[in-house]
Amino acid sequence: MKTKIFCVLAAASLLLAGCDDLLDKDPRDTFLNNKAFWSNENQVEGYSNAFYGFYGSASSFYFNSLNDDQVNPSFDNWTYTTVPNKSGVWSGMFTNIRQINYMLDGLKISTLPNATKARYEAIGRLNRAWEYYQLVQMYGDVQWEDHVIDKLESEEVYGPRTDRDLVMDKVLEDLNFAIANLPSNTSDKTEWGKEFAEAMKSDVCLYEGTFCKYRTLAENGKAPDLTRANRYLQACVDASESLRTSGKFTLNVWTPDAKGKIYTIYNSLDLSSNDEVIFYNNYEKDVKMHGLCDFTSSSTTQRGITKDAIDAFLFKDGRPLATTTLNTNDKAQRDAQGHYSIAHLLQNKDKRLSLLIDPIICFKNHGWIRNEPSPDGPLPAEMTSSTGYTIYKYDNPQLELYYRTNTNTNYTDIPLFWYAVVLLNEAEAKAELGTITQTDLDNTVNLLQTRAELPALTLTPAADPANNMGVSNLIWEIRRTRRCELMCDLDYRYWDLLRWHQLDKLDSNVHPNINRGANVSGVADQTGLTVDGNYLVGTTATRTFLPKYYSYPIPSNDLTLNQNPGMKQNIGW
């Protein structure tokens, strides 16, 4: 595994030596770009290994707090509130696409066996699909490039952007090609394989199907298209069912160890044999490390979980806050050690909540050290959180203190595609299509409900007064399950709200509970705290929704360079 990590880093350096953005069209790249290069499989493999760097890392978890689940103590406003001159995201993804297209063009002149070329073409097209999918999520219409463009005057460079629907159709074509031409691979889940491609298709098609169903002409520039939506939702179902019925994946069982600690896919040292994982980012001690455990166990004030998020978790009777018959008291209570405990609340809630947050709230002037020592001693510093709720989900006390409590010294593995998401995708897609059955629920989200120690979801769940999205009771509950299962993971929540056309839920003036945290009414000393009623306020800054936030603005430099025939700015910018 260490050898592979070094190969990936070396390949990434090769790519970074190339062009810096879309408009750098010098074809004289630093590698030998000729038939001999592309006819050497070792060189092609080394080149394609750099594409692994296009995917998420530990920083893709917890740190993305532009949502209604977390409060950044330094505040997260919208990604853009004004038009930037340039964007590293915009230019970086087009750079990646150009490098992918170099390989795809090179394979056309390669003398490698056809089957080998098809596999590398599948790798290239899989990664091109991933880059374009993300560009479309952010910017909508983008220029589609399926080959390397060397002429600066080309309309492919200076012409208008390609309609986002056409781009996404190309993305689906690329994904289907990848699935058809990549071999099955569950032996090394850090490498390309058919299952990885199917999981990506499941995600991408759910996004596209629901986005096209709920978009509006006024705010997205295109009217809803139910025919298109249903086509993509069915494609999501097809990919999800293929993975589910393959028998290759099962949910991780949450079994406590001898010390009562539960290790999940989020805080494990080794995911290589975990049957829930489809594709993951491998970390190695002293070789490749991250800081996720440190940021969620140290003195750095955490991006705490919100009251809005806590209230989303069902009680153990399967009912929400408004209708449960169980005790709903969320007031932190002083325990025998003088700490403020919410254990009484957690014992009545969805098990996922007790795996997400600590049973003690801690905040300014009321710090707390998590009582899970490393092999060589206890954690050295008190934790605090913007909302009082600290995030427990990612920490691993098996790490020695040095490796647990320093930035970029943690080496837990990080999942990037996993089975629980596939089950959520299948259930949601079938619910949106109107084809879902009780058997479908039992095969998908009810597996997650059982693991969370909740009653099974039925086709006709009771109404929740908190349903403010204008959807059926069933779709509301499936969305709830998704939120609770994937909280703090890979920025899922932000993009879910966007595809459901619900970004207005991030307006903290209208929805103040997304800035509120723990009930501190029982805390006698509230010096230095901002409290609203009984609840700690994570930040006094506010976020106001505007429809233009459904897309990122095109960088102004790119608009200037594309004046003839003209690249248009996104709506509202």
Sequence and secondary structure as in RCSB ss.txt:
>XXXX:A:sequence
MKTKIFCVLAAASLLLAGCDDLLDKDPRDTFLNNKAFWSNENQVEGYSNAFYGFYGSASSFYFNSLNDDQVNPSF
DNWTYTTVPNKSGVWSGMFTNIRQINYMLDGLKISTLPNATKARYEAIGRLNRAWEYYQLVQMYGDVQWEDHVID
KLESEEVYGPRTDRDLVMDKVLEDLNFAIANLPSNTSDKTEWGKEFAEAMKSDVCLYEGTFCKYRTLAENGKAPD
LTRANRYLQACVDASESLRTSGKFTLNVWTPDAKGKIYTIYNSLDLSSNDEVIFYNNYEKDVKMHGLCDFTSSST
TQRGITKDAIDAFLFKDGRPLATTTLNTNDKAQRDAQGHYSIAHLLQNKDKRLSLLIDPIICFKNHGWIRNEPSP
DGPLPAEMTSSTGYTIYKYDNPQLELYYRTNTNTNYTDIPLFWYAVVLLNEAEAKAELGTITQTDLDNTVNLLQT
RAELPALTLTPAADPANNMGVSNLIWEIRRTRRCELMCDLDYRYWDLLRWHQLDKLDSNVHPNINRGANVSGVAD
QTGLTVDGNYLVGTTATRTFLPKYYSYPIPSNDLTLNQNPGMKQNIGW
>XXXX:A:secstr
 HHHHHHHHHHHHHHHTS SSTT      SS  SHHHHT HHHHHHHHHGGGGGS  GGGSSS   SSSEE TT 
   S SS  S  HHHHHHHHHHHHHHHHHHHHHS  S HHHHHHHHHHHHHHHHHHHHHHHHHHSSB   SS   
 TT HHHHS  B HHHHHHHHHHHHHHHHHHS    S TTS  HHHHHHHHHHHHHHHHHHHHH  HHHHSS   
HHHHHHHHHHHHHHHHHHHHTS          TTS    TTS S  TT TTEEEEE  BTTTB B HHHHTTSSS
 B EE HHHHHHS BTTS  TTT SS    B EE TTS EE HHHHTTB HHHHHHB SEE BTTB B  S  BT
TB   S B BSSS  B TT  TTS HHHHSSTT B   EEEEEHHHHHHHHHHHHHHHT   HHHHHHTHHHHHH
HTT     SS    TT  SS  HHHHHHHHHHHHHSTTSTTHHHHHHHHTT GGGG TTT GGGTEEEE TT S 
 TT  EETTEEES S      GGGGS    HHHHHHTTTTT    TT 
